[in-house]
Amino acid sequence: MSAVVFTADFSSEHQWVAGRSWAYPDGGPTNPGDNKLDHLTSDPSYSRTGTFRATRRTDGLWDAGLLTTEESDEGFMVRTGDRLDARVRLPTGPGAWPAIWTWRDGGNEVDVFEYHPDNPDLLELSNHVREGHSYVRDEAVRPGGVVDLSVTFGRRSVAWSLNGERVFADGRGVGSSWHAYLIVNLSVCAGRYHPPPDDLTDELSYEVQSLVVHRPTGRG
């Protein structure tokens, strides 16, 4: 049995902090070392509606939307045993790099998903806590497509499902005392691993239609 312990309200300033994250050097706003053209912005139109946007700047970077529970009033963290469910509409433009992931104290990262439209049918799923990774291809994954993602942060195995079907279990897990903040964002690729946006593109976006965390009954 489990209970819902978190339902994302992206407009809530109590749940989410916009435009900064300690997953970026000095909290942001840029992270060129990770091959990102991001210039994080707290402008609510870039994240607070659940549509995460990025727009081209005149300096070669892109204003980009990011929300995190870190340093928010509620300070919500996912924990070992939790299950995160999300419904996402994937982006269409080259250079878009959407992700839902976790972070705390310089690590504790599990990627619910990453996506790049130049690999149109592929989701990247990663446990960086104990290094388990998979590239999952599925016909439901496509630019502009809507997918249901589910991740259980197990002690001995992190397990991912796509549209209700188990697609990967890493057999590594996160350990018994793991906990981390949530990050939802849209980055922009700088071109090292995936193509940057084309010259005619001035805006990118993707949508997180829902995000809910369930916790086994009896856990704090």
N, C-alpha and C positions, 0 to 999 in steps of 0.2 A: 504494500500500500504506500501511496505517496500523496503529498499535498503540494499545492501551488504555493511557492514562497516568493515569487517575483513575477510580475507581469509588466513588461516594458511600457512606459508612457514616455515617449521620447520628448514630449513637450515639458516634462517635469524637471525643474531645476533642483528639486530635492533628490531625484533619482540619478540624474546625469549631469556631468560637467562637459561643456562644449569647448572644442578648440584647443585643448592641451592634454598631454599625456606624458607620463614619465617613461613610456615605452619609446619616446622620441628623445634625442639628446637634449638635456636641460629642459625637458618638458615641451619642446617644440620651439618655434612652429615648423622647422624643417628637419628632414632626415635624409640628406643626400647619400650617406654611407650605405643606406639600404636600397639604393637605386630608386628613390622616390622623388618626384617633382612637387610633392605636397608643400603647401604653405597653409598650415591649419588656421581656421577661422572660427570664431565663436558666433558669427552671424547665424541667427536661428534658421534662416531660409536654406542653409546648407545641411541641416541635420534634424531639426526639431519636428519636422512633419513626418519623419520616417523615410523620406526620400533623401538619400545622401548624395550630395552634388559636388562637382568640381568644375571650376571655370578658369579659363586661361587668364593669366596676368601679363602685364607688359614686360616683366623682368625674366620671362622664361619659365617661371614656376606657375603653379595652379593653386588658387584658393580651394581648400578641400574641407569637407565636413567630417568631424569625428566626435563621437560621444563616448564617455567612459564613466563608470561608477566610482572610480578612484577619486578620492577627495570630495565626493558629493556628500550631502547631508546624511543620506541613508547609508552610504558606503557599502552597498550590497556586494557580497562575494559569493561565487559558486564554490562548492565544497565537494570533497570526495563523496561519490554516490549520487550526486545530483544528475538530473537529466534536463538538458536544454532543448527546447523545440522552437524552431523558427520557420517562418514562411518568407521566402525571398523572391523578388523579381530581379533576375540577373541583368546586368548592363549589356548594351549593344556595341558601344564604341570601342575601337582599338585604343589601348593605353589604360583603360579602366581596370582597377585592381581592388575589388570589393573584398571585405573580410569581416567575419565575426570571430573574436578571439579573446583570450584571457591573458592577464599580466599582473605581476606583483613582484616588487623588490628585484627588478632587473631580470626577471625570468618568469617561471611558472606558466609558460605559454602553451596553450592548446588552441589550435586553429579549428574552430567549428567548420569553417570552409574558407578557401581562397579561390578566386576565379579570374581567368584572363580570356577575353573574347577571341584572341588569336588561336586558342585551343578550345573551340566552341563547345565540345561535348565533354569536357574534363573538369572535375573538381579536385582541388588539392586539399587533403586531410592530413593534419600533422599533430603529433604529440611531441613537443619539444622538451617536456619534463623528463621523459625516459626514452625519447627518440624512437617513435614509431610513426611511419609515414605511408601514405598510399595515394596514387593517382587513380581516380575512379572515373571511368567513361560510361555514359548512359545516354540514351536517346532523349530522355527528358531534360537533359542539361543542354541548353542552347541559348544564344543571345536573346534576351527579352523573355525567356521562359520563366515560369513560376515553379519553384520547387519547395518541398517540405523537407527540412533537415532536422535530424534529432541526434544528439550526442549524449551518451552516458559516461560520466567521468569516473570510471571504476577504479578501485584500488589496484587491481591486478591487470585490468584491460580497459582501455577507452574504446567505446563502440559507437560507430556512426551508422545512421540509417538515412536512406533517401526515399522519399515518397512511401514511407512505411515498410521498406525492405532493408534488412541489414546488408550493408555493402562493405564494411571493414571493421575488424576488431584487432587492435594492435598487439594484444598479449603482453603489454608492458605496463599500462596503468599509470596512475599518478601517486600512488602511495596512500597511506591512511590519513595523513594530516594535511594534505594539500588543500589550498584555498587561494582564490585569485579574483581580481576584479574583471569586469566585462568591458570590452571595447567593441564598438561598431563603427566602421568607417569606410570611406572610399578613398583609396590612394590612386596616384597616377604614375605609371611606369616611366622611367627615364631612358629605357632602351637597352640596358645591359643584358637582360634575360628575356624580356618581352618588348614588342614594339611600343614606342611612345605614340601619343595621339597623332593623327595625321594633321597636316597644316590647315585643313578646312574645318577641323573640329574645335569648337570653342567651349563646349560644355559636355560633361559626362554625368551619368546618374545611375543609381540603382535603388530599389525600394525594399525595406524590411517591413512587411505587412504585419507581422506579429513576432513576439519573442517572449517565451514563458519558461520559467525554471521550476521543476518539480523536485521535491526532496523526500526521501523515504520517511515515512511516519516515525516519529520518535527521535529524529535527528534535530539538533539545535539549529 
